[in-house]
Structure formats: C-alpha cells, structure tokens
Amino acid sequence: MLAALASLENSKARQAALQRSVLPYFPYAAKGSESEETLCPICVEPLRQGQHCSEVPACRHAFHRGCLDAWARTKGTCPMCRAKIVPGSNGVTAAEDMV
C-alpha cells in the first residue's frame, strides 16, 4: 500500500512538473543529405521535414512532439536512454541529474 501511495505521489509530481515545463518543439529538418530516414523511437514512424518534434533536454533524443508528450504523461524518462525528461523534478538540480 505504501509503495502504491509513493508511486501515485511520484506520478502526480511528474505531471505537475511537465505542466510547469512545456517541452520545446521545433520543425524537423533532416541533417545534410541523410539517405536513411530518421524514425521516432516511440511510434517507429519517420520524422518528416517540417513536422513538430520535441527532444529531451538532457540527452537531446528527438521524437514526434505528440509521441513524447504522451510518453511523458506516464513516464518520467527518455524512452531511449532513461535520462529524466524534466531535470530537477524530484527536488534535484539539473546539474545533479547529469552526474
């Protein structure tokens, strides 16, 4: 029961942190002359020129904006490397998160 309560509190804290910190987004632009498509690791669909994408600030992994927003509502870490999506959301500074 205590574990469930702690999980609920962490989830609420994560939700509040995400609402306070809107993840930046940008129009996707392929790097140079990429011959291979870059895929969103969440939906495994190509990132297309001009689509809105977001990246996790700590690791700079890029995703479709909607995919990362949906993922971030339930998880607090990058789907690729598990870096925190919102650094410092557990009362830890961003610099401490990087160590």
Backbone as XML, in Angstrom:
<?xml version="1.0"?>
<chain id="A" units="angstrom">
  <residue number="1" name="MET">
    <atom name="N" x="0.824" y="-1.183" z="0.000"/>
    <atom name="CA" x="0.000" y="0.000" z="0.000"/>
    <atom name="C" x="0.876" y="1.258" z="0.000"/>
  </residue>
  <residue number="2" name="LEU">
    <atom name="N" x="1.932" y="1.262" z="0.805"/>
    <atom name="CA" x="2.822" y="2.425" z="0.845"/>
    <atom name="C" x="3.512" y="2.630" z="-0.499"/>
  </residue>
  <residue number="3" name="ALA">
    <atom name="N" x="3.885" y="1.534" z="-1.144"/>
    <atom name="CA" x="4.528" y="1.642" z="-2.455"/>
    <atom name="C" x="3.566" y="2.240" z="-3.478"/>
  </residue>
  <residue number="4" name="ALA">
    <atom name="N" x="2.309" y="1.835" z="-3.426"/>
    <atom name="CA" x="1.304" y="2.369" z="-4.349"/>
    <atom name="C" x="1.095" y="3.860" z="-4.102"/>
  </residue>
  <residue number="5" name="LEU">
    <atom name="N" x="1.076" y="4.255" z="-2.848"/>
    <atom name="CA" x="0.907" y="5.666" z="-2.499"/>
    <atom name="C" x="2.107" y="6.484" z="-2.977"/>
  </residue>
  <residue number="6" name="ALA">
    <atom name="N" x="3.304" y="5.955" z="-2.778"/>
    <atom name="CA" x="4.515" y="6.648" z="-3.224"/>
    <atom name="C" x="4.523" y="6.780" z="-4.747"/>
  </residue>
  <residue number="7" name="SER">
    <atom name="N" x="4.089" y="5.722" z="-5.441"/>
    <atom name="CA" x="4.023" y="5.757" z="-6.896"/>
    <atom name="C" x="3.039" y="6.816" z="-7.375"/>
  </residue>
  <residue number="8" name="LEU">
    <atom name="N" x="1.904" y="6.914" z="-6.702"/>
    <atom name="CA" x="0.896" y="7.912" z="-7.044"/>
    <atom name="C" x="1.450" y="9.321" z="-6.843"/>
  </residue>
  <residue number="9" name="GLU">
    <atom name="N" x="2.157" y="9.527" z="-5.734"/>
    <atom name="CA" x="2.745" y="10.839" z="-5.462"/>
    <atom name="C" x="3.796" y="11.192" z="-6.513"/>
  </residue>
  <residue number="10" name="ASN">
    <atom name="N" x="4.638" y="10.201" z="-6.904"/>
    <atom name="CA" x="5.645" y="10.446" z="-7.936"/>
    <atom name="C" x="4.980" y="10.791" z="-9.263"/>
  </residue>
  <residue number="11" name="SER">
    <atom name="N" x="3.895" y="10.086" z="-9.587"/>
    <atom name="CA" x="3.166" y="10.346" z="-10.821"/>
    <atom name="C" x="2.577" y="11.753" z="-10.816"/>
  </residue>
  <residue number="12" name="LYS">
    <atom name="N" x="1.988" y="12.149" z="-9.696"/>
    <atom name="CA" x="1.419" y="13.496" z="-9.586"/>
    <atom name="C" x="2.514" y="14.552" z="-9.682"/>
  </residue>
  <residue number="13" name="ALA">
    <atom name="N" x="3.650" y="14.299" z="-9.057"/>
    <atom name="CA" x="4.768" y="15.244" z="-9.117"/>
    <atom name="C" x="5.277" y="15.364" z="-10.547"/>
  </residue>
  <residue number="14" name="ARG">
    <atom name="N" x="5.360" y="14.226" z="-11.252"/>
    <atom name="CA" x="5.815" y="14.228" z="-12.641"/>
    <atom name="C" x="4.840" y="15.027" z="-13.509"/>
  </residue>
  <residue number="15" name="GLN">
    <atom name="N" x="3.529" y="14.790" z="-13.318"/>
    <atom name="CA" x="2.509" y="15.515" z="-14.082"/>
    <atom name="C" x="2.626" y="17.022" z="-13.841"/>
  </residue>
  <residue number="16" name="ALA">
    <atom name="N" x="2.775" y="17.407" z="-12.574"/>
    <atom name="CA" x="2.875" y="18.829" z="-12.233"/>
    <atom name="C" x="4.122" y="19.443" z="-12.859"/>
  </residue>
  <residue number="17" name="ALA">
    <atom name="N" x="5.236" y="18.724" z="-12.816"/>
    <atom name="CA" x="6.478" y="19.235" z="-13.394"/>
    <atom name="C" x="6.349" y="19.397" z="-14.903"/>
  </residue>
  <residue number="18" name="LEU">
    <atom name="N" x="5.694" y="18.440" z="-15.562"/>
    <atom name="CA" x="5.519" y="18.533" z="-17.007"/>
    <atom name="C" x="4.598" y="19.682" z="-17.383"/>
  </residue>
  <residue number="19" name="GLN">
    <atom name="N" x="3.579" y="19.928" z="-16.565"/>
    <atom name="CA" x="2.678" y="21.033" z="-16.845"/>
    <atom name="C" x="3.390" y="22.371" z="-16.666"/>
  </residue>
  <residue number="20" name="ARG">
    <atom name="N" x="4.298" y="22.456" z="-15.693"/>
    <atom name="CA" x="5.049" y="23.690" z="-15.468"/>
    <atom name="C" x="6.100" y="23.892" z="-16.554"/>
  </residue>
  <residue number="21" name="SER">
    <atom name="N" x="6.645" y="22.802" z="-17.054"/>
    <atom name="CA" x="7.736" y="22.874" z="-18.019"/>
    <atom name="C" x="7.279" y="22.305" z="-19.355"/>
  </residue>
  <residue number="22" name="VAL">
    <atom name="N" x="6.874" y="23.173" z="-20.260"/>
    <atom name="CA" x="6.456" y="22.717" z="-21.580"/>
    <atom name="C" x="7.713" y="22.357" z="-22.361"/>
  </residue>
  <residue number="23" name="LEU">
    <atom name="N" x="7.757" y="21.129" z="-22.859"/>
    <atom name="CA" x="8.919" y="20.709" z="-23.631"/>
    <atom name="C" x="8.981" y="21.511" z="-24.927"/>
  </residue>
  <residue number="24" name="PRO">
    <atom name="N" x="10.156" y="21.997" z="-25.269"/>
    <atom name="CA" x="10.278" y="22.771" z="-26.500"/>
    <atom name="C" x="10.025" y="21.892" z="-27.724"/>
  </residue>
  <residue number="25" name="TYR">
    <atom name="N" x="9.525" y="22.505" z="-28.776"/>
    <atom name="CA" x="9.366" y="21.762" z="-30.021"/>
    <atom name="C" x="9.920" y="22.586" z="-31.170"/>
  </residue>
  <residue number="26" name="PHE">
    <atom name="N" x="10.166" y="21.917" z="-32.268"/>
    <atom name="CA" x="10.782" y="22.552" z="-33.419"/>
    <atom name="C" x="10.348" y="21.809" z="-34.676"/>
  </residue>
  <residue number="27" name="PRO">
    <atom name="N" x="10.389" y="22.473" z="-35.830"/>
    <atom name="CA" x="10.093" y="21.757" z="-37.072"/>
    <atom name="C" x="11.289" y="20.883" z="-37.441"/>
  </residue>
  <residue number="28" name="TYR">
    <atom name="N" x="11.026" y="19.635" z="-37.747"/>
    <atom name="CA" x="12.098" y="18.700" z="-38.079"/>
    <atom name="C" x="12.754" y="19.095" z="-39.393"/>
  </residue>
  <residue number="29" name="ALA">
    <atom name="N" x="14.068" y="19.023" z="-39.425"/>
    <atom name="CA" x="14.836" y="19.251" z="-40.647"/>
    <atom name="C" x="15.913" y="18.179" z="-40.721"/>
  </residue>
  <residue number="30" name="ALA">
    <atom name="N" x="15.929" y="17.422" z="-41.800"/>
    <atom name="CA" x="16.929" y="16.368" z="-41.975"/>
    <atom name="C" x="18.319" y="16.991" z="-42.009"/>
  </residue>
  <residue number="31" name="LYS">
    <atom name="N" x="19.277" y="16.295" z="-41.421"/>
    <atom name="CA" x="20.659" y="16.778" z="-41.385"/>
    <atom name="C" x="21.335" y="16.485" z="-42.726"/>
  </residue>
  <residue number="32" name="GLY">
    <atom name="N" x="21.810" y="17.508" z="-43.371"/>
    <atom name="CA" x="22.561" y="17.343" z="-44.617"/>
    <atom name="C" x="21.812" y="16.514" z="-45.638"/>
  </residue>
  <residue number="33" name="SER">
    <atom name="N" x="22.480" y="15.514" z="-46.165"/>
    <atom name="CA" x="21.867" y="14.644" z="-47.179"/>
    <atom name="C" x="21.685" y="13.242" z="-46.607"/>
  </residue>
  <residue number="34" name="GLU">
    <atom name="N" x="20.895" y="13.143" z="-45.556"/>
    <atom name="CA" x="20.664" y="11.831" z="-44.945"/>
    <atom name="C" x="19.980" y="10.920" z="-45.949"/>
  </residue>
  <residue number="35" name="SER">
    <atom name="N" x="20.583" y="9.772" z="-46.209"/>
    <atom name="CA" x="19.969" y="8.821" z="-47.131"/>
    <atom name="C" x="18.983" y="7.919" z="-46.389"/>
  </residue>
  <residue number="36" name="GLU">
    <atom name="N" x="19.171" y="7.756" z="-45.095"/>
    <atom name="CA" x="18.269" y="6.932" z="-44.293"/>
    <atom name="C" x="17.264" y="7.820" z="-43.575"/>
  </residue>
  <residue number="37" name="GLU">
    <atom name="N" x="16.041" y="7.315" z="-43.444"/>
    <atom name="CA" x="15.028" y="8.048" z="-42.696"/>
    <atom name="C" x="15.345" y="7.965" z="-41.208"/>
  </residue>
  <residue number="38" name="THR">
    <atom name="N" x="15.079" y="9.045" z="-40.511"/>
    <atom name="CA" x="15.186" y="9.036" z="-39.061"/>
    <atom name="C" x="13.814" y="8.680" z="-38.519"/>
  </residue>
  <residue number="39" name="LEU">
    <atom name="N" x="13.758" y="7.670" z="-37.651"/>
    <atom name="CA" x="12.489" y="7.203" z="-37.106"/>
    <atom name="C" x="12.283" y="7.713" z="-35.692"/>
  </residue>
  <residue number="40" name="CYS">
    <atom name="N" x="11.037" y="7.997" z="-35.353"/>
    <atom name="CA" x="10.675" y="8.301" z="-33.968"/>
    <atom name="C" x="10.745" y="6.977" z="-33.209"/>
  </residue>
  <residue number="41" name="PRO">
    <atom name="N" x="11.553" y="6.878" z="-32.166"/>
    <atom name="CA" x="11.684" y="5.615" z="-31.442"/>
    <atom name="C" x="10.406" y="5.157" z="-30.730"/>
  </residue>
  <residue number="42" name="ILE">
    <atom name="N" x="9.452" y="6.052" z="-30.531"/>
    <atom name="CA" x="8.225" y="5.675" z="-29.821"/>
    <atom name="C" x="7.234" y="5.017" z="-30.773"/>
  </residue>
  <residue number="43" name="CYS">
    <atom name="N" x="6.922" y="5.673" z="-31.890"/>
    <atom name="CA" x="5.915" y="5.130" z="-32.820"/>
    <atom name="C" x="6.543" y="4.404" z="-34.005"/>
  </residue>
  <residue number="44" name="VAL">
    <atom name="N" x="7.851" y="4.517" z="-34.160"/>
    <atom name="CA" x="8.627" y="3.903" z="-35.239"/>
    <atom name="C" x="8.150" y="4.376" z="-36.626"/>
  </residue>
  <residue number="45" name="GLU">
    <atom name="N" x="7.693" y="5.613" z="-36.694"/>
    <atom name="CA" x="7.324" y="6.253" z="-37.960"/>
    <atom name="C" x="8.402" y="7.286" z="-38.287"/>
  </residue>
  <residue number="46" name="PRO">
    <atom name="N" x="8.609" y="7.578" z="-39.558"/>
    <atom name="CA" x="9.650" y="8.547" z="-39.927"/>
    <atom name="C" x="9.352" y="9.955" z="-39.414"/>
  </residue>
  <residue number="47" name="LEU">
    <atom name="N" x="10.421" y="10.655" z="-39.059"/>
    <atom name="CA" x="10.326" y="12.086" z="-38.777"/>
    <atom name="C" x="10.392" y="12.763" z="-40.140"/>
  </residue>
  <residue number="48" name="ARG">
    <atom name="N" x="9.374" y="13.520" z="-40.473"/>
    <atom name="CA" x="9.277" y="14.131" z="-41.800"/>
    <atom name="C" x="9.601" y="15.628" z="-41.735"/>
  </residue>
  <residue number="49" name="GLN">
    <atom name="N" x="10.142" y="16.116" z="-42.821"/>
    <atom name="CA" x="10.510" y="17.525" z="-42.947"/>
    <atom name="C" x="9.348" y="18.418" z="-42.507"/>
  </residue>
  <residue number="50" name="GLY">
    <atom name="N" x="9.603" y="19.314" z="-41.553"/>
    <atom name="CA" x="8.609" y="20.280" z="-41.101"/>
    <atom name="C" x="7.687" y="19.810" z="-39.987"/>
  </residue>
  <residue number="51" name="GLN">
    <atom name="N" x="7.683" y="18.494" z="-39.662"/>
    <atom name="CA" x="6.836" y="18.008" z="-38.563"/>
    <atom name="C" x="7.314" y="18.582" z="-37.241"/>
  </residue>
  <residue number="52" name="HIS">
    <atom name="N" x="6.370" y="18.803" z="-36.320"/>
    <atom name="CA" x="6.744" y="19.270" z="-34.984"/>
    <atom name="C" x="7.370" y="18.116" z="-34.216"/>
  </residue>
  <residue number="53" name="CYS">
    <atom name="N" x="8.571" y="18.344" z="-33.728"/>
    <atom name="CA" x="9.303" y="17.353" z="-32.945"/>
    <atom name="C" x="9.716" y="17.983" z="-31.623"/>
  </residue>
  <residue number="54" name="SER">
    <atom name="N" x="9.963" y="17.134" z="-30.642"/>
    <atom name="CA" x="10.488" y="17.577" z="-29.346"/>
    <atom name="C" x="11.705" y="16.737" z="-29.028"/>
  </residue>
  <residue number="55" name="GLU">
    <atom name="N" x="12.527" y="17.265" z="-28.142"/>
    <atom name="CA" x="13.669" y="16.481" z="-27.690"/>
    <atom name="C" x="13.768" y="16.560" z="-26.178"/>
  </residue>
  <residue number="56" name="VAL">
    <atom name="N" x="14.363" y="15.526" z="-25.600"/>
    <atom name="CA" x="14.609" y="15.503" z="-24.164"/>
    <atom name="C" x="15.828" y="16.396" z="-23.934"/>
  </residue>
  <residue number="57" name="PRO">
    <atom name="N" x="15.690" y="17.447" z="-23.118"/>
    <atom name="CA" x="16.803" y="18.388" z="-22.940"/>
    <atom name="C" x="18.111" y="17.739" z="-22.475"/>
  </residue>
  <residue number="58" name="ALA">
    <atom name="N" x="18.041" y="16.756" z="-21.596"/>
    <atom name="CA" x="19.254" y="16.177" z="-21.017"/>
    <atom name="C" x="20.069" y="15.367" z="-22.021"/>
  </residue>
  <residue number="59" name="CYS">
    <atom name="N" x="19.402" y="14.679" z="-22.960"/>
    <atom name="CA" x="20.124" y="13.783" z="-23.860"/>
    <atom name="C" x="19.995" y="14.160" z="-25.334"/>
  </residue>
  <residue number="60" name="ARG">
    <atom name="N" x="19.038" y="15.030" z="-25.639"/>
    <atom name="CA" x="18.802" y="15.533" z="-26.996"/>
    <atom name="C" x="18.262" y="14.486" z="-27.958"/>
  </residue>
  <residue number="61" name="HIS">
    <atom name="N" x="17.677" y="13.381" z="-27.446"/>
    <atom name="CA" x="16.997" y="12.434" z="-28.325"/>
    <atom name="C" x="15.711" y="13.085" z="-28.830"/>
  </residue>
  <residue number="62" name="ALA">
    <atom name="N" x="15.429" y="12.939" z="-30.131"/>
    <atom name="CA" x="14.281" y="13.597" z="-30.760"/>
    <atom name="C" x="13.150" y="12.610" z="-31.035"/>
  </residue>
  <residue number="63" name="PHE">
    <atom name="N" x="11.919" y="13.113" z="-30.931"/>
    <atom name="CA" x="10.703" y="12.324" z="-31.109"/>
    <atom name="C" x="9.644" y="13.213" z="-31.742"/>
  </residue>
  <residue number="64" name="HIS">
    <atom name="N" x="8.585" y="12.598" z="-32.297"/>
    <atom name="CA" x="7.421" y="13.396" z="-32.682"/>
    <atom name="C" x="6.919" y="14.090" z="-31.422"/>
  </residue>
  <residue number="65" name="ARG">
    <atom name="N" x="6.471" y="15.305" z="-31.555"/>
    <atom name="CA" x="6.010" y="16.074" z="-30.392"/>
    <atom name="C" x="4.897" y="15.332" z="-29.647"/>
  </residue>
  <residue number="66" name="GLY">
    <atom name="N" x="3.889" y="14.864" z="-30.355"/>
    <atom name="CA" x="2.773" y="14.163" z="-29.720"/>
    <atom name="C" x="3.200" y="12.871" z="-29.055"/>
  </residue>
  <residue number="67" name="CYS">
    <atom name="N" x="4.144" y="12.170" z="-29.665"/>
    <atom name="CA" x="4.627" y="10.909" z="-29.090"/>
    <atom name="C" x="5.318" y="11.162" z="-27.750"/>
  </residue>
  <residue number="68" name="LEU">
    <atom name="N" x="6.210" y="12.164" z="-27.718"/>
    <atom name="CA" x="6.933" y="12.448" z="-26.478"/>
    <atom name="C" x="6.000" y="13.001" z="-25.411"/>
  </residue>
  <residue number="69" name="ASP">
    <atom name="N" x="5.043" y="13.837" z="-25.806"/>
    <atom name="CA" x="4.079" y="14.362" z="-24.835"/>
    <atom name="C" x="3.295" y="13.225" z="-24.186"/>
  </residue>
  <residue number="70" name="ALA">
    <atom name="N" x="2.807" y="12.281" z="-25.000"/>
    <atom name="CA" x="2.040" y="11.148" z="-24.469"/>
    <atom name="C" x="2.914" y="10.272" z="-23.574"/>
  </residue>
  <residue number="71" name="TRP">
    <atom name="N" x="4.142" y="10.019" z="-24.002"/>
    <atom name="CA" x="5.075" y="9.197" z="-23.219"/>
    <atom name="C" x="5.359" y="9.870" z="-21.871"/>
  </residue>
  <residue number="72" name="ALA">
    <atom name="N" x="5.588" y="11.166" z="-21.901"/>
    <atom name="CA" x="5.969" y="11.907" z="-20.694"/>
    <atom name="C" x="4.851" y="11.949" z="-19.661"/>
  </residue>
  <residue number="73" name="ARG">
    <atom name="N" x="3.600" y="11.808" z="-20.108"/>
    <atom name="CA" x="2.485" y="11.808" z="-19.150"/>
    <atom name="C" x="2.527" y="10.590" z="-18.232"/>
  </residue>
  <residue number="74" name="THR">
    <atom name="N" x="3.107" y="9.490" z="-18.696"/>
    <atom name="CA" x="3.129" y="8.272" z="-17.879"/>
    <atom name="C" x="4.523" y="7.883" z="-17.418"/>
  </residue>
  <residue number="75" name="LYS">
    <atom name="N" x="5.537" y="8.345" z="-18.116"/>
    <atom name="CA" x="6.918" y="8.005" z="-17.762"/>
    <atom name="C" x="7.676" y="9.300" z="-17.518"/>
  </residue>
  <residue number="76" name="GLY">
    <atom name="N" x="8.702" y="9.251" z="-16.725"/>
    <atom name="CA" x="9.482" y="10.452" z="-16.455"/>
    <atom name="C" x="10.849" y="10.442" z="-17.092"/>
  </residue>
  <residue number="77" name="THR">
    <atom name="N" x="11.101" y="9.425" z="-17.947"/>
    <atom name="CA" x="12.436" y="9.287" z="-18.509"/>
    <atom name="C" x="12.391" y="9.140" z="-20.024"/>
  </residue>
  <residue number="78" name="CYS">
    <atom name="N" x="13.512" y="9.413" z="-20.661"/>
    <atom name="CA" x="13.648" y="9.272" z="-22.108"/>
    <atom name="C" x="13.448" y="7.808" z="-22.500"/>
  </residue>
  <residue number="79" name="PRO">
    <atom name="N" x="12.667" y="7.533" z="-23.546"/>
    <atom name="CA" x="12.467" y="6.152" z="-23.984"/>
    <atom name="C" x="13.741" y="5.491" z="-24.505"/>
  </residue>
  <residue number="80" name="MET">
    <atom name="N" x="14.733" y="6.277" z="-24.884"/>
    <atom name="CA" x="15.973" y="5.727" z="-25.437"/>
    <atom name="C" x="17.025" y="5.429" z="-24.368"/>
  </residue>
  <residue number="81" name="CYS">
    <atom name="N" x="17.249" y="6.391" z="-23.459"/>
    <atom name="CA" x="18.380" y="6.245" z="-22.533"/>
    <atom name="C" x="18.003" y="6.395" z="-21.062"/>
  </residue>
  <residue number="82" name="ARG">
    <atom name="N" x="16.744" y="6.681" z="-20.790"/>
    <atom name="CA" x="16.213" y="6.830" z="-19.429"/>
    <atom name="C" x="16.691" y="8.091" z="-18.704"/>
  </residue>
  <residue number="83" name="ALA">
    <atom name="N" x="17.215" y="9.071" z="-19.446"/>
    <atom name="CA" x="17.512" y="10.373" z="-18.826"/>
    <atom name="C" x="16.189" y="10.997" z="-18.403"/>
  </residue>
  <residue number="84" name="LYS">
    <atom name="N" x="16.195" y="11.761" z="-17.328"/>
    <atom name="CA" x="14.960" y="12.396" z="-16.869"/>
    <atom name="C" x="14.473" y="13.401" z="-17.903"/>
  </residue>
  <residue number="85" name="ILE">
    <atom name="N" x="13.183" y="13.326" z="-18.215"/>
    <atom name="CA" x="12.601" y="14.248" z="-19.189"/>
    <atom name="C" x="12.566" y="15.658" z="-18.626"/>
  </residue>
  <residue number="86" name="VAL">
    <atom name="N" x="12.204" y="15.789" z="-17.354"/>
    <atom name="CA" x="12.164" y="17.091" z="-16.695"/>
    <atom name="C" x="13.232" y="17.085" z="-15.613"/>
  </residue>
  <residue number="87" name="PRO">
    <atom name="N" x="14.458" y="17.541" z="-15.924"/>
    <atom name="CA" x="15.515" y="17.547" z="-14.917"/>
    <atom name="C" x="15.109" y="18.345" z="-13.692"/>
  </residue>
  <residue number="88" name="GLY">
    <atom name="N" x="15.455" y="17.836" z="-12.530"/>
    <atom name="CA" x="15.174" y="18.539" z="-11.291"/>
    <atom name="C" x="13.766" y="18.352" z="-10.776"/>
  </residue>
  <residue number="89" name="SER">
    <atom name="N" x="12.962" y="17.465" z="-11.391"/>
    <atom name="CA" x="11.568" y="17.315" z="-10.986"/>
    <atom name="C" x="11.403" y="16.603" z="-9.650"/>
  </residue>
  <residue number="90" name="ASN">
    <atom name="N" x="12.464" y="15.980" z="-9.148"/>
    <atom name="CA" x="12.388" y="15.309" z="-7.851"/>
    <atom name="C" x="13.144" y="16.080" z="-6.784"/>
  </residue>
  <residue number="91" name="GLY">
    <atom name="N" x="13.219" y="17.390" z="-6.944"/>
    <atom name="CA" x="13.924" y="18.206" z="-5.971"/>
    <atom name="C" x="15.425" y="18.171" z="-6.154"/>
  </residue>
  <residue number="92" name="VAL">
    <atom name="N" x="15.885" y="17.687" z="-7.301"/>
    <atom name="CA" x="17.301" y="17.591" z="-7.606"/>
    <atom name="C" x="17.589" y="18.594" z="-8.714"/>
  </residue>
  <residue number="93" name="THR">
    <atom name="N" x="18.701" y="19.264" z="-8.630"/>
    <atom name="CA" x="19.024" y="20.241" z="-9.668"/>
    <atom name="C" x="19.369" y="19.538" z="-10.972"/>
  </residue>
  <residue number="94" name="ALA">
    <atom name="N" x="19.276" y="20.261" z="-12.073"/>
    <atom name="CA" x="19.601" y="19.691" z="-13.380"/>
    <atom name="C" x="21.050" y="19.217" z="-13.421"/>
  </residue>
  <residue number="95" name="ALA">
    <atom name="N" x="21.959" y="19.957" z="-12.789"/>
    <atom name="CA" x="23.370" y="19.556" z="-12.771"/>
    <atom name="C" x="23.553" y="18.233" z="-12.039"/>
  </residue>
  <residue number="96" name="GLU">
    <atom name="N" x="22.837" y="18.040" z="-10.943"/>
    <atom name="CA" x="22.932" y="16.776" z="-10.209"/>
    <atom name="C" x="22.357" y="15.629" z="-11.025"/>
  </residue>
  <residue number="97" name="ASP">
    <atom name="N" x="21.326" y="15.895" z="-11.835"/>
    <atom name="CA" x="20.747" y="14.869" z="-12.691"/>
    <atom name="C" x="21.750" y="14.359" z="-13.711"/>
  </residue>
  <residue number="98" name="MET">
    <atom name="N" x="22.683" y="15.216" z="-14.125"/>
    <atom name="CA" x="23.637" y="14.847" z="-15.168"/>
    <atom name="C" x="24.782" y="14.000" z="-14.646"/>
  </residue>
  <residue number="99" name="VAL">
    <atom name="N" x="24.978" y="13.946" z="-13.361"/>
    <atom name="CA" x="26.098" y="13.210" z="-12.781"/>
    <atom name="C" x="25.721" y="11.774" z="-12.577"/>
  </residue>
</chain>
